[in-house]
Amino acid sequence: MRNMMTRCAVITGLLGAATVLTAPQAMATGARTNAESVSSTVPEPLGRLGPLTDVVIERIRVSDDVAASKFGTDSPIEDPVREEQVLQQVRRQADAAGVDPDAAVAFFRDQITASKVVQKGLFARWTAHPEEAPTTRPDLGQIREQLDQLTTDLLQELKNTEELRDKPVACTVQLALATGSGAVRERLDTLHRQALRVATQSVCRSNEPTGQR
């Protein structure tokens, strides 16, 4: 019991430090204002899950381009057919890469959900403030090529961090450090911080069956 209390105290302290790093900042339009000065202060997300978190944030950033490509068109944010195709491809790639397919699918489902969080948030923002709406429309085909490469990168990071992610306590601490420092480094606004929380909720594996999480 004493060891458990000590462990909880340590985790609480580390999570508290991470919370300071992730304190909400003023709403932004998604632009990386003064990104160079911030990057020099926090060169990369901290901890052993830093590289994974870095790629997750990169994918979230791509969601801005996805939103810009769809805004004002008939292209829906919700596309269940396309999402299922992506997840089936992830399952095949994960199996080939030696990553647990079920864990990979759960993780990438969160990536898709996080992307929709960003898209819906930006749609609402641009509708309320037309002057902030994008003036150019990125090519969705090129965006999907970029997402395909990020999928490969994320699967590799899942493979690299498999042992750590199987340890719920250590993983939780490392994830808090990585997401907190990554959000500061990238100057994520409230919307993108929310997406980051969604995108990383399945990073640490639980000892409970999937249906009970």
N, C-alpha and C positions, 0 to 999 in steps of 0.2 A: 504493500500500500504506500509506504514511504517513497519507494522508487517511482511509483506511478504519479504521486503528487509532485515529485521533483521534476519528472518529465513534463507534466502538464504546465508547471511553472515556467520551464524553459521555453516551451512552445508558445505560451502566452506572451512571454517577453519578446520573442522573435517576431511573432505576428503583430505585436504592438508596434515594433520598430517598422515593420513593413507597412502598417496602416499609416504611419506618419508619412512614409514615402508616397502613399497613394491618396493623400488628402485631396479632395475635389478641387479642381482648378476652374478658372472662369471658362464659360462656354466659348468654344471657338468654332470656326467654320471647317476645321479639318486641316487647315494649312499648318505647316511645321515652322511656326515663327521662332526665330532664334535657335533653330535646331542644332546648328553647329556648336554654339556655346554650351548648350545642354549636353551634347554628346561628349564634349571635352571634359565635362564634370563627371558624367556617368558613362564611361566608354562602352559598356555593354550590360545587358541584364545580369544581375548577380546570381551566383550559385550554380549548382550542377544542372539545373533546368533552364539556365539562361539561354543556351543556344536554341532549345525547343521553343521557349517563349518568344524569342526574337523572330522566328519564322512564323509563329502564330500571329504576332502583331503585324508582320509584313502582309499576311493573308487578309487580316482585317482591313488594312489600308487599301488593299485592292478592291474591297467592297465599295469604297468611295467611287471608284471608276465604274464598277458594275451599276451602281445607282445612277451615275451620270449618263451611262449608256441607255438606261431604261426610262429615265424621267421624261415625261411628256410623250411617251410612246404607248403602244398597246402591249408591250412586253411586261408580264406580271412579275411581281416579286416572288410570289409563291409559284413554284413549278415542280409539283410532286414527281412527274415523270422524269424530268431531268435530274432531280435530286436522287431518285432511285438508281438511275443509270450511273451517277457518280459514285454512290455507295457500293454498287456491285463491282465497279472497276476498282475501288479501294480494296474490297475484299480479295479480289484476285491478286492485286499488287502486294498486299500485305502477306498473303500466303506464300507468294514467290520470294518475298524478302525475309521470311522467317519471323514475321510479326503476328501476334495473335489476331486473327481476322475479326473476331467479335469485338475485341478491345479497339481495334483500328476503326471499325465501323461506328462504334459508339463515339469515339473521339471526333471523327469526321462529321458525324451528325451534328455534333456541337459546333463545328466550324461553319456548317451550313446555316444553323440557327443564328449564330453570331453575325454572319453576313446579312441575314435578313433583318436583324436588329438594327444594323447600321443603315441598310437600305430604307427601312421604314422610317427611321429617325430623320434621315436626310430628306426623304420625300416630304415629310411633315414640315421640316424646316424650310425647304425651298418653296413649298406651297404657301406658307405663311409669309415668307420673305422672298418674293420673286427676284429681287435684286441680287440675292445670293446664289441663285440657281446657276448651274454650269452653262457656259456659252458654247462649249464644244461637246461633241458626243464621241467618246472613245469607242473603238471597234470591239464588239463583244467577242468576236472570234479570237482576236489577239489576247484579250483578257483571259479567255479560257485556256489558251496555251500557257500563259503565265501561271494560272491556277494549277494546271497539270504539273508544271515543274515544282511548284510549292508542295503539291501532294507527295511527290517523290522525296523532297527534302524533309517533309514532316514525318513520313514513314521511316526514314533513316534515323531521325532524332528519337522516334518512339523506340526503335531498335536499340539505339545507344543508351537510352535511359530505362530500359526494361527492368533491370534489377532494382534501381531506386524506386521506380513507380510501384513496385510490389511491396514497398515498406510504407504503409499509410502515414505514420508519424513523421518520418524523415522526409517523405515526399511533400507533405503538407507544409512543412517549414521551408523547404527549398522552393516550392512553388510560390509561397508568399513573398520570398525574397526576390525571385525572378520577375514576377508580375509587377510587384511594387516598383522595382528599379526600372523595369522596362517601360512602365507607364510614364515615369518621370523623364526618362531619356527621350521618349518619343513625343512628350508633351500631349498625351492623349486627353481629349476633352471628356466630359461626362458620358456622352454617347459611346465613344470608343472604349472607355473604361468598362462600361456595362457589357459591351461586346466581348471584351477580354475575359471578364468573369465567366461569361457563358461559354466561351471557347475553351476554357481550361478546366471546366468542372469535372471532366472525366479523365484528367491527366493521372491523378493518383488513384490507384485501384483500391477498392474497398474489400474487406474480408467478407462482406455480406453478398449474397446472391444478387445478380443484376436487378432482378425484379423487386428487391427490397430496398434499393438505394433511394 
